[in-house]
Amino acid sequence: MYYCYWLCRSKARTCPTWNLSAVYTAGSETRSPIASISIYLPTNATTMNNHNLVKNYYFILLLFILPIPIACDEGESPDKGTQIYSADVVKEWLDVQTSMLYLPTGNPFGFNPSRYMAYCGVALYESVVPGMPAYQTLSRQLTSMPDMPVAEPGTDYHWPASAHAALATMTKHFFSTTPVYNGDAVTALENMLNEQYRTEVGDVIFDRSVAFGTEVANRIFEWSKSDKVAWPTSYTVPTGDGIWHSDTGAAPANPYWGYTRTMVAGSLDNTASAPLPYSTDPTSTYYKNMYEVYEVSKNLTHEQKLIARYFNDANPGYPAGAHYISILKQVIEQFNPTLDKAALTYAQTGITLFDASVGSFKTKYEHWKERPFSFIRSVIIPEANPAWKSFLPTPEFPDFPSNHAIFSSSVGYVLASLYGNNVSFTDASYEGVMFDLGNGPENLGSRHYNSFDAMTNEISMSRLYGGIHYRYSCDEGIKQGTSIATKIGATIKFLK
């Protein structure tokens, strides 16, 4: 739509009159003037002899022209940038997603939650980036990402409706194939926001916006289908001292995840540390790391047990990285960014977490390092009966490096870069969840932090308290996750 202004001089010579009119046009339709004013200039001002006076009148004309309020017909609105809208639509869809990701028991998702977060985040960002003039598409920046649809020039879009369509489509694509899919909740939210946005902007703008967001999401989902094509079909478990074995006899979990296509080419290059060399010498770093796990396990405080359980994320919980989607939701709720920054937050944290998860498993299955229970039982206290047992159940994959350390540090790095590190943040993912830590059921509550670094460190240390990682795995995991996040931040250009 356009607003056309013009000035017309009257034929009266003694006191010339200038009329300012404005006409509203939409498409090919031109409507009657919606504003008109008249300005009278003294005769001597038209002689052009008094240049200062003429300039003053030109300035007065501009003052009249610029502030004219233009009212649009109901259901129409001029194109507005993404930054003027709230992130309510993102909060609503994250609420639906996290309600499906939280489970009383089991894990039907595998390690896909980081994939969900990454592809949903990219779809959200691409659905609104045309309304962010300083930002650009990630197409041809992310690995094998297809071209995105182009917003029609000179036409209006309602960016919350576009974001809504993208997140609705991605939620249905990813979650509808799982046994926990809540189709009623998805349909209810979709219908509610459809009605709200259609009422706000009218059929034409709403339909155009929804079509754009839906097309973005469909292209992103098709792209996601090819990220596991490089997975091998078999693996070989090495043998020798310090090599992983299962505590239950189960097969190793997710041995191929490290072959998954990363979002950012080269994001894992030179990011992983070398593992500690195996040693039974009590003076060695390896032995000392394992012995610390044993010593801590004998004197766990209530707070250490609480921290370990809080981030175990299983039975009940947000399994396999889904806790970070809950954290994302709470960051957006607590910091309340506008839609543009919420989309940037979702995309950047999702991309980084996904690549970090690939990097972690890639390193795990390159080295196949044993878990603490194996060394403690065979070297530190081989005579113990019953055999030593960790506070948390040991996951069915190798130790080094710690997933929790890599995941939390990668996400924490991105959040600190967007919102500042030394800020207050509360993770209430398990507020109201009752669990028995040894003295009867209690509320797991909330975790409060004064920085994202503090959050990262607590999540990382939760695995040592749980008896399932030694300190070196946690410390080097933080380094690896931070290195991956740093590399992605330096590679991907969101700004033009």
N, C-alpha and C positions, 0 to 999 in steps of 0.2 A: 504494500500500500504506500501511497505517496501523499505528501502535503505540498501543494503548489501555492506560492505567494506571488503577488504582483502589485505594483504601484501604478495608479492612473492619475494624471494631472488634469484638473478641471480647466475649462476654457476661460474662467473668470480672471481678468488681468489685474484687477485691483487687489485681490486677496486670493492667490492661487490655492487650490485645494488638492491635496494628494490623498487618494483612497487606497488603503491596504486591504486586500482580500485574500482569503485562504480557501482552497477547495480540497476536499478529501477525495482521493481516488482509490479504488480497490480493483485490481485487475484491469479490465477494459471499461469498467463502470466509472463514470464521473458524476459526482453528486453536487448539489447546490452548495454555494458558499456557506461555510460554517463559522466564519469570523470576518468582520469588516470594521475598519476604523477610518476616521477622517482626520487629517492633520492640516492645519492652516498656517501658511507661511506668510509673514509680513512682506509687502511688496519689495522693500529694499533688500530683502534676503535673496531675491531672484536676480538681482543685477549682477551677481558674481563679483561685485567690487569689494564686498566685505567677506573675505574668505573665511575668517574665523567664525563668523556667524553662520555661514552655510555649513561649515564642518560641524558646528554644534547641533544644527538641525538634523544632519545626517545621523549624528550619534543618538539624538532623540528618536529618530525613526527606528534605529536598531533596537533601542530599549522597548519600543512598542512591538517590534516584530518577534524578538526572541522569547519573551515570556508567555506568549499566547498559549493557554492550556487548550489542548485538543481532546475532545471526548470522542471515543470510538463507539460505534454501534455495539450493542450487547452481542457477545460471542466472537468479537474480533479484537485483536490486540496487536500492536506493532511488535516486530521481532525483538526479543529481549535476550541478553546474554545469559549464559548459564549461571553466572555469579550472583544474579539477583534472587535466585530461588533457594529455598531451604533444602536440606538433605533429607527431608522427611520420607521421601520415596525410598531412599537407600535404607533408612532405618526400618521401614516397614518390611521390606523384602529380606533384610538380614534377620529380622525377628522370625519370619516364617522359616527361613533356612536353618537357623540355630535350633528352633523347636524340633526340627526333624533330625538334626545332628546329635542332639543330646539323647543318650540312650541309657536305660536302666541296666542293660547288660548286652554284651556282644558287640560286634563291629561288622556291619554289612558293607562298609565302604572301602575296605582295604586301606591303602594309603592315598586314596583319591581326594580327600578333603583339600589338600593343597592345590590339586588340579582344579577343583571346583572354584576355589578362591581366585586362582590366577585367571582362568578363562572368563569367569563372571566379572572380575574386575576390569579386564581388557574390554569386554563387551559394553560394560557401563561407560567406561571412559570414551570409547569410540562413538557411543550413542549420543553423547553430549558435546564432544570436542568441537563440532562446527560452531557452537555458541561460545567458544573460548578463543577469541582472536589471537591471543599470544601463544597458543598451544597448537600442536600438530599431531597428526595421526601417528600411530606406532607401526602401521603397515610398512613393510620393507625395513623396519628396524628389528622387529622380533623374528625369530627363526621361522622361515617359510610362511609367515603370516600373509594371508591374501589381501588384495586391495579391498578397501571398504567402500560402501556406497557413498555418493557425493550428495550433500544437501542441495536442493534446488536453489539457485541464486535468486535473490529478490522475493523470496517467499518466506512466510513466517512458520516457525516451529515452536512448540511448547516443550521445552527440554525435560521437565519432569515426566511428561507423558512418554517421551522417547526413552528415557531411562527406565521407566516403569515397564514398557514393552520389552526392552532388552533383558531386564532382570527376570521378568515373568517367563520369557521364552527360555532363558538359560536354566532357571530353576526347574522347569518342566523337563527339559532335555536331560539334565543330570540326575535329578532325584526321582523321576517317575519310574525308573528301572530298578529302584531299591525297594525292599519290603517295608520301609518306614515312610514311604511317600504319603503325605497327607493332602490328597487331592482336594478335599473340602476346604482346607485352609488356603490353599493356592487359589482356588476358584473364587472364594469369598473376597480375598484381597484384590484379585484381578478385577472383579466386578465393581467393587467399591471405588477403586481408583479410576476405572474407566468412566464411571458415572460422574465422579468428581471433576475430572479433567475435561470431559466433554462439556459439562455445564460451564466450566470456567472459560473455555476458548471457542466453543462451537464445533460443529462437525468437521468442517474443512481442515482447520489447523490440527484438531485432534487426530483425525484419520491419517493425515500426512505424517504427523510426528510418530504415531504408533507404527505405521508402515516402515518408517526409517529405522526405528529402534529394533523392530522385529527382524528386518533384513540384516542389520549388523550382527545380531545374536545368531542368526542361522549360519552366517558365514564363519563366525568365530567357532561355533560348535562343529561345523564340518572340518575346520582346521584342526580342532582338538583330536579328532578321530585318528590322526596319523602320527601322534607323538610316541607311540610304542612300537612302531614298525621295525625298529632296530633291536628289539629284544631277542636275545638268543633263545634256544629251546632246551638247553641243558647246562649244567654246571658241575664242577668237580670240587669236592671238599678236600682241602689239603690236609696233611697229617704232620705231626711233630709237636714239640713242646710249645705251650702257649697258644695252641690253635683252638678255636671255638668248638664247643659241642653243646648240644641241648641238655638242659637239666631234666627234661621230660621225655627225651627221645624223639621229639618232633623234628620235621624237616625245617631247614632254615626258611624264614619268612622273607618275602620280597627280594629274592636274590638278583632279580633283573631290573629293579627300579633305577639303578644307576646307569642303565642304558637308555632311559627315557630322554626324548629330545628336550633340551633345555629351551627356555623362552629366549634367552640371550646367548648367542653364539660366543663361546670362549669364556663364559662367566665362571667356569670352574677351573680354568687354567691356573696352575701354580697357587692354588688356595689351600691345599691340604698339607698338614704337617706329617712328618714321619712318626710311626708308632714307637713306643719305647721298646728296646730290645729285651727279650725274655731273660730273666735271671732269677735264680733261687738264692742268690747271695743277699743276706739280710742288710748289707750296706748299700745295695744297688737301689737306684731310683724305682725300678719296677717293683721290687719287693716292698719298699716303703709305701708306695702307692696302694698296693693291695693290703698291706697291714693296717693302713689308716682306715680303710673300709671296715675291716674287722673290728678295730678299736671303737670306731664311731657306733657300730651296730650294738655294742655291748652297753652303751650308755645313752641311747637316744632320748632326747628330751621330748616333752609333749609337743613343743613348737616344731621340732624337726620332724616328728611323725606327721604333724598336721601339714607341713609344707610338702613332704614326700607324697602324702595321699592326695593333696590338692591338685598336684600336677601329674598324678598317675593317669588321670583322664580315662578311667575304665571302670565299669561295673559299680556304680553308674558313672557316666562322664561323657566328655566330648572326645571320641577316640581318634588316634592317628593324625594328629595335627589339627583337628577340628576346633580345639580350644582357641586357636589363633583367629578363627572366624568370629568366635565369641568376643575375643579381645578387640578385634576390628570394630565390631558392632558397638562395644562400650566406648571406644575412643571417639567414634562419631557421635554418640549420644552425649558424652561428657564435654567434648571440645566444641561440639555443635558447629561444624564448618558449613559453609554454603555448598551448594550442589557441585560446583566445579572442583573444590578442594576435596570433597568427599569422594568424587570419582577418581581423582588423582591418588588419594590415599588407598582406595580399594585396589586400583590397578598396580600401584608400585609395591605395596606390601604383598599382594598375591603373586606377582611375577617373581619377587625376591624369595619368598617362602618356597615356591615351587622349585626353583633352581637349587635352593639350599637343600631341599629334601633329596633331590637327585644327587647332589654332591656328597651328601652324608652317606647314602647307601652305596654310592660308587666307591668311596673310601673304605667303608666297612668290608665290602666283599673283595677288595683288593688285598686286604691284610688278614681277615678272618681271625681277629684277636679274641682271646678267651674272656669270659665274664669273671667277675670277682669270685663267685661261688666255686669255680673250678680250681683256682689257685689256692684259695683259703682252705678248702677241704683236702687238697692233695699235698700242700706244702706247709702252710702255717699251722693248721690243727688237724692233721690227718687222723689222729686217734679219737677225735670227738665222736661221741655217740649219745644222742642222734647227731647226724651231720649238720654242720652250720647251715642256716637258712637266712636268706635276705629278708628284710622287712617287706619289700614289695616283690611280687612275682617277677622273675627274670624274663624279659622278652626273648622271643625265639629268633634272634639274629645276633651277629657279632657285636662286640663292645665298642671298639674304637672306630670313629669318634662318637660322642654322645649326640643323638638326634636332638634331644631337648636343648642342649647347648647351642647347636647350630641353628635350629629353628628359632629359638628365642632371640638370639643375637642378630639374626638377619632381619627379623621383624622389628626388634627394638631399634636397630640402626635406622631403618626407614622412618619409623614413627618419630624418632628424635630429630631427624633431618626435616620433618614436616611441621612438627609442633614444638620443637625445642626439647632438650634432654632433661633439664632440671625443672620439670613440671610435675604436679600432683596428678596421680592416676590411680583408680581403684578397679581391680578385677573382681567382680562379684559373680563370676560364672557359676559358683557353687553355693551362693547364698541360699540358705534354707534347706540345703541337702544334708540329711542326717547320716552320720557314719560312726561306727564304733572303732575308736582308736585304742581300745583296751580298758576304758573306764565307763563303758556304756555309750549309747548313741549321743552324738553332739552335732551341732550345726557346723559345717565346714566353713561357713562365713565368707568373708571377703578379704582380699589382700590389698594393702595400701602401700603405694610407692611414691617417693619424691623425685624419681627419675626413671626413665626407661632402662637405663643401665642397671638400676637396682632390681627392676623386674627381671631382666636377663640373668643377672647373677643368682637370684633366688630360684628361678626355674632350673638353671643349670645345676645348682647344688642340691636340688631336690632328688636328683638321681644318686648322688653319693649317700645322702641320708637313707634312701631306699635300699642301698646295698647293691645296686645293679650297675654302677659305673665307678671307676676310680678317678681321682682328681685330675690326672693328666688328660683323660678323655674329655672331661668337662672343660678344662682350661683351653685345650687346643681346639675343641669344638667351637668355643666362643670366637677364637681367632679365625677359624675357617668360615663361620657364618658371617662375621663382620667383613672378611675379605671378599666374599661373594657379593654381599650387599654393596660394598664400596665399588667393586668392579662394575656391577650393573648400573649403579648411579652415575658412573663416569661414562658409560657406553650409551645408554638410552637417553635420547633428547626429547623430553616432553615439550619444552619451550622451543619455539621456532628460532 
